[in-house]
Amino acid sequence: MSIITLTTDFGLKDHFVGALKGKIFSGYGEAVVVDISHHVDLFNVSEASYIVGAAYNSFPQGTVHLIGVDAELTKENRHIAMQWNGHYFICADNGILSLLTEKIVPQKIVEINIHDRLPDGATDMDAFVTVACHLAKGGLLNVIGREITEIKQIHDLNPVVASDNKSIRGYVVYIDHFGNCVTNISKKQVKEVAKGRDFDITFSTKTIKSFKMGYSDFTVNERFSLKDYEGEKLAIFNEAGFLEIAIYRSNPCTVGTARTLLGLKYRDVINVVFK
């Protein structure tokens, strides 16, 4: 079984996603195509990187991940394919993959150079589909590109540890369907800096003092049921291992969400302050 996943900012109103799948099946009819997300904020490479990073490891090694976000081939953004942690990733060199490779060194990266071999009028997605089908069939990276060692880096949103190790400053990089605000501060980083110390979460003028092990980690007794805690703010490490600010039982139509009730938005600063 050869799996090709799709992550794009195309949305689902237009024909783009359906046409993309049709091209994959035309190139490799046996491929299994899985949608990760088509609702990435337009051209938001940080959000795309978080989504792919959170999802890819649920798939078997050898899976090909096609990322169609800010994918236009330009002098600044070449097209690349990368073998990393047993998976393949195809996208523009716009910083998306640099956020992944901070954690694990790539096995191989190539700059895709097959564009002049494609039919006249071929699009950027046609190039990605050709590479994806080639890799899904077991083809080698060297056939579709020239090996490179460096890719474009994104540094402006990297979490920063204070020089005195008393805090970590990170950023909201993703807001999910529930309005939960995911930061780029990892559980691993907090553990390494904390060295056993407790910590508070601060942002704007607000503070969260109690860290939860899960969304429902509240005290339940004869006086208080979980229903009584609906609308309470909380901080957890999510399944992807990143600090998340949430509202218990968040719902934009009833109790509200972390985005609406706490006023958080993409790129807002979040601090972990150690005691």
C-alpha positions as CSV (number, residue, x, y, z in Angstrom):
1,M,0.0,0.0,0.0
2,S,1.4,3.4,-1.0
3,I,-0.1,6.4,0.8
4,I,0.0,10.0,-0.3
5,T,-1.3,12.6,2.1
6,L,-2.5,16.1,1.1
7,T,-2.2,19.3,3.1
8,T,-3.2,22.5,1.4
9,D,-4.7,25.9,1.8
10,F,-7.1,25.2,-1.1
11,G,-10.3,24.9,0.9
12,L,-13.2,22.7,-0.3
13,K,-15.4,25.2,-2.2
14,D,-13.5,25.0,-5.4
15,H,-12.4,22.1,-7.7
16,F,-8.8,22.3,-6.7
17,V,-8.6,19.4,-4.2
18,G,-10.7,17.1,-6.4
19,A,-8.6,17.9,-9.4
20,L,-5.4,17.3,-7.4
21,K,-6.7,13.8,-6.4
22,G,-7.6,13.1,-10.0
23,K,-4.1,13.8,-11.1
24,I,-2.7,11.5,-8.5
25,F,-4.9,8.7,-9.5
26,S,-4.1,9.3,-13.2
27,G,-0.4,9.1,-12.3
28,Y,-0.7,6.1,-9.9
29,G,-4.1,4.4,-9.8
30,E,-3.1,2.2,-6.8
31,A,-2.2,5.2,-4.5
32,V,-4.2,5.6,-1.3
33,V,-4.9,9.4,-0.9
34,V,-5.5,10.8,2.5
35,D,-6.6,14.3,3.3
36,I,-4.8,15.8,6.4
37,S,-6.2,19.3,6.0
38,H,-7.3,21.7,3.2
39,H,-8.1,24.6,5.6
40,V,-4.7,25.9,6.4
41,D,-4.8,29.7,6.6
42,L,-3.8,31.1,3.2
43,F,0.0,31.0,2.7
44,N,0.5,30.3,6.4
45,V,3.7,28.1,6.4
46,S,4.0,27.9,10.2
47,E,0.4,26.6,10.5
48,A,1.0,24.1,7.7
49,S,4.2,22.9,9.4
50,Y,2.4,22.4,12.7
51,I,-0.4,20.4,11.1
52,V,1.9,18.2,9.1
53,G,4.2,17.7,12.1
54,A,1.3,16.7,14.3
55,A,-0.1,14.2,11.8
56,Y,2.7,12.6,9.8
57,N,3.8,10.1,12.5
58,S,0.3,8.5,12.5
59,F,1.1,7.1,9.1
60,P,3.4,4.2,8.3
61,Q,7.0,4.9,7.2
62,G,7.3,5.4,3.5
63,T,4.2,7.6,3.3
64,V,4.5,10.6,0.9
65,H,3.3,13.9,2.2
66,L,2.4,16.5,-0.4
67,I,2.1,20.1,1.0
68,G,0.4,22.6,-1.2
69,V,0.8,25.8,0.8
70,D,2.6,28.8,-0.7
71,A,3.7,26.4,-3.4
72,E,4.5,28.6,-6.3
73,L,7.9,28.1,-7.8
74,T,9.9,31.3,-7.7
75,K,13.5,32.4,-7.4
76,E,13.0,32.6,-3.6
77,N,11.0,29.4,-3.2
78,R,12.4,26.4,-5.1
79,H,10.6,23.1,-5.0
80,I,12.1,20.4,-2.8
81,A,11.5,16.8,-1.7
82,M,12.9,15.5,1.6
83,Q,13.2,12.1,3.2
84,W,12.9,12.6,6.9
85,N,12.3,10.2,9.7
86,G,11.3,7.5,7.3
87,H,8.7,9.7,5.4
88,Y,8.8,11.8,2.3
89,F,7.8,15.4,2.1
90,I,7.2,17.5,-1.0
91,C,6.7,21.3,-0.9
92,A,8.1,24.7,-1.7
93,D,11.3,25.7,0.1
94,N,9.5,28.4,2.1
95,G,10.4,27.4,5.6
96,I,7.8,24.7,6.2
97,L,10.3,21.9,6.4
98,S,12.8,23.8,8.6
99,L,10.4,23.7,11.5
100,L,10.3,19.9,11.2
101,T,14.0,19.4,10.8
102,E,14.8,21.3,14.0
103,K,14.1,18.0,15.8
104,I,15.5,15.3,13.4
105,V,18.2,15.6,10.7
106,P,16.9,14.8,7.2
107,Q,18.1,11.6,5.5
108,K,18.2,13.3,2.1
109,I,16.9,16.6,0.5
110,V,16.8,17.3,-3.2
111,E,15.8,20.4,-5.2
112,I,13.2,19.1,-7.7
113,N,14.4,19.7,-11.3
114,I,11.9,17.9,-13.5
115,H,9.9,20.9,-14.5
116,D,11.3,21.1,-18.0
117,R,10.3,17.4,-18.5
118,L,6.6,18.1,-17.9
119,P,4.1,19.0,-20.6
120,D,3.6,22.6,-21.6
121,G,1.2,24.3,-19.2
122,A,2.1,22.1,-16.3
123,T,1.4,23.7,-12.9
124,D,3.3,23.6,-9.7
125,M,0.9,20.9,-8.4
126,D,1.6,18.9,-11.5
127,A,5.2,18.8,-10.5
128,F,4.4,17.8,-7.0
129,V,2.0,15.1,-8.2
130,T,4.7,13.7,-10.5
131,V,7.2,13.5,-7.7
132,A,4.6,12.1,-5.2
133,C,3.6,9.3,-7.6
134,H,7.3,8.5,-8.4
135,L,8.2,8.2,-4.7
136,A,5.0,6.3,-3.8
137,K,6.0,3.7,-6.5
138,G,9.3,3.3,-4.7
139,G,11.3,5.7,-6.9
140,L,14.5,7.4,-5.7
141,L,14.9,11.0,-4.8
142,N,18.0,11.4,-7.0
143,V,15.9,10.7,-10.1
144,I,13.7,13.8,-9.6
145,G,16.2,16.3,-8.1
146,R,19.7,17.5,-7.3
147,E,20.8,16.7,-3.7
148,I,21.1,19.8,-1.5
149,T,22.1,20.2,2.2
150,E,20.4,23.4,3.2
151,I,16.8,24.7,3.1
152,K,15.2,28.0,4.0
153,Q,14.9,28.6,7.7
154,I,12.2,30.4,9.7
155,H,13.5,31.9,12.9
156,D,11.0,34.8,13.7
157,L,8.6,32.5,15.7
158,N,11.1,30.2,17.4
159,P,10.6,29.9,21.2
160,V,13.3,31.7,23.2
161,V,14.6,30.6,26.6
162,A,15.5,33.6,28.9
163,S,19.2,33.9,29.6
164,D,18.5,33.2,33.3
165,N,16.4,30.2,32.5
166,K,13.4,31.7,34.4
167,S,11.1,31.7,31.4
168,I,10.4,30.6,27.8
169,R,8.7,32.9,25.3
170,G,6.8,31.3,22.5
171,Y,4.0,32.0,20.1
172,V,0.5,30.9,19.1
173,V,1.1,29.0,15.8
174,Y,-2.2,27.3,15.3
175,I,-5.9,27.7,16.4
176,D,-7.9,24.5,16.0
177,H,-11.5,23.8,15.2
178,F,-12.4,24.1,18.9
179,G,-10.8,27.5,19.2
180,N,-7.9,26.0,21.2
181,C,-4.6,28.0,20.8
182,V,-1.6,25.8,20.2
183,T,1.9,27.3,20.9
184,N,5.3,26.3,19.6
185,I,6.6,25.6,23.1
186,S,7.2,21.9,23.4
187,K,6.8,19.6,26.4
188,K,10.4,18.5,26.0
189,Q,11.7,22.1,26.1
190,V,9.7,22.9,29.2
191,K,10.9,19.8,31.0
192,E,14.5,20.5,30.1
193,V,14.4,24.1,31.3
194,A,12.1,23.5,34.3
195,K,14.4,21.0,36.0
196,G,11.5,20.1,38.4
197,R,10.3,23.6,38.9
198,D,6.6,24.5,38.8
199,F,5.5,27.2,36.3
200,D,2.7,29.6,35.3
201,I,1.5,30.4,31.8
202,T,1.2,34.1,31.1
203,F,-0.1,36.0,28.1
204,S,-1.3,39.6,27.7
205,T,-2.6,40.4,31.2
206,K,-3.8,36.9,32.0
207,T,-2.2,34.0,34.0
208,I,-3.0,30.3,34.1
209,K,-1.5,28.9,37.3
210,S,-2.8,25.3,37.2
211,F,-1.5,23.0,34.5
212,K,-3.8,20.2,33.5
213,M,-3.0,16.6,32.5
214,G,-6.0,16.6,30.2
215,Y,-9.0,18.7,29.2
216,S,-11.2,17.1,32.0
217,D,-8.6,17.3,34.7
218,F,-10.8,19.1,37.2
219,T,-11.7,18.2,40.8
220,V,-15.0,16.4,40.9
221,N,-16.9,15.8,44.1
222,E,-20.4,16.1,45.7
223,R,-20.3,19.9,45.2
224,F,-18.8,20.2,41.8
225,S,-19.4,18.2,38.6
226,L,-17.5,18.6,35.3
227,K,-20.5,20.6,34.1
228,D,-19.6,23.3,36.6
229,Y,-16.2,23.8,35.0
230,E,-17.4,24.5,31.5
231,G,-15.9,27.7,30.3
232,E,-12.8,27.5,32.6
233,K,-9.5,28.3,30.9
234,L,-6.7,25.6,31.1
235,A,-3.3,24.8,29.8
236,I,-2.2,21.3,28.7
237,F,0.4,19.6,26.5
238,N,-1.6,18.3,23.5
239,E,-1.1,15.0,21.7
240,A,1.5,16.5,19.5
241,G,3.5,17.5,22.5
242,F,3.0,21.3,22.4
243,L,1.6,23.7,25.0
244,E,-2.0,24.5,24.3
245,I,-4.3,27.1,25.8
246,A,-7.9,26.0,25.9
247,I,-11.4,26.4,27.3
248,Y,-13.0,23.4,28.9
249,R,-15.9,22.3,26.7
250,S,-15.2,25.2,24.3
251,N,-18.0,26.0,21.9
252,P,-18.2,29.3,20.0
253,C,-22.0,29.2,20.2
254,T,-22.2,28.6,23.9
255,V,-19.4,28.9,26.4
256,G,-16.9,30.5,23.9
257,T,-13.3,29.5,23.0
258,A,-9.8,30.4,24.0
259,R,-9.7,32.6,20.9
260,T,-12.9,34.5,21.7
261,L,-12.8,34.5,25.5
262,L,-9.1,35.1,26.0
263,G,-8.5,37.2,22.9
264,L,-5.7,35.0,21.6
265,K,-4.7,35.0,18.0
266,Y,-2.0,33.8,15.7
267,R,1.5,35.0,16.6
268,D,0.5,36.2,20.1
269,V,3.2,35.8,22.7
270,I,2.8,33.1,25.4
271,N,5.3,32.9,28.3
272,V,6.1,29.9,30.6
273,V,7.4,31.5,33.8
274,F,9.2,29.2,36.2
275,K,8.8,29.6,40.0
